[in-house]
Amino acid sequence: MIIPFKQLSDEAVENLIKEYCLRDWGLNEIEAPLEDRMIQVRRALHAEQLVVLYSEHFENARLVSQDELKNFS
C-alpha cells in the first residue's frame, strides 16, 4: 500500500530518508556526505520519483522508486 509521505510525521519521513540513503546507497559506494544524499532523496520524494510503500505483512514502511514499485504489482 502506498502512503502519501505528507501524511507522515516529519520524524518518520526523516527516518525513512536516512534508511533509504544507507540501504540503497550504502556507506562506501558514494562519496557524497549523508546530508547531501538525504537532500537528493527528499527532492525525489517531493517529485514523486520515490514513494512510501507500507507492507501490511511485515508491518513496516520504506521508500521505493517508481521503477521498483512495478515489481510489487
N, C-alpha and C positions, 0 to 999 in steps of 0.2 A: 504494500500500500504506500502510495506517495503522500507525504505530508508537506504542505507548504511551509517553508522554513520560517516565514513570518509569524506562524502560529507558535513557534518555539521560543523559549526564553533566550535572551542574549547569551547567557552562560552555556546553555545547551548547544546553541549554534557554534559558539566559540570552541567548545569541546569537540564537536563533530568536525570542524575545520582542522583543528590541530591533529586529531586522529587520522584524518584523510591525508594530511601532509606527511605524517610519519609512516603510515601504512603504504600508501601508493607511491610516495616519492623516496621513502627511506631516509636514513640519516646521512649516508655517504654517497649516494648516487648524484645528488645535485649540490653544487657548491653554494647556492643561494642560501642566505640565512633563513631560519624558520619563519621569522616575521614577514619577510618578502614573499615566501611561498604562501603564507596564510592570506596575505593581501590578494594574491592572484586567485586563490581558491574562493575567497569571498566575492571577488568580481565575477567569477564563473558561476557562482551560486545565484547572484543577482541577475546574471544574463541567462539563467536557466540552462546553462550547459551542464550543471550539476544539479541533482535533486536529492531530497532526503527520502530514503527508502526505509520503511519500517517493516520488520519481519515479525508477524504475529507468532510464528512458530518459535523463533529464537528470542522474541521479546526484546529486540534491540533495533537501533536505527543507525544508518550510515549514509554517507554521501556516495552517490554513484553518478557516473557520466551518463548522458543520454544514450550513447552507444552501448554502454554496459547494460543499461536498463532494458534494451531489446532482448538480451539474453534471459531476462526474468519473465518475459511474456509467455 
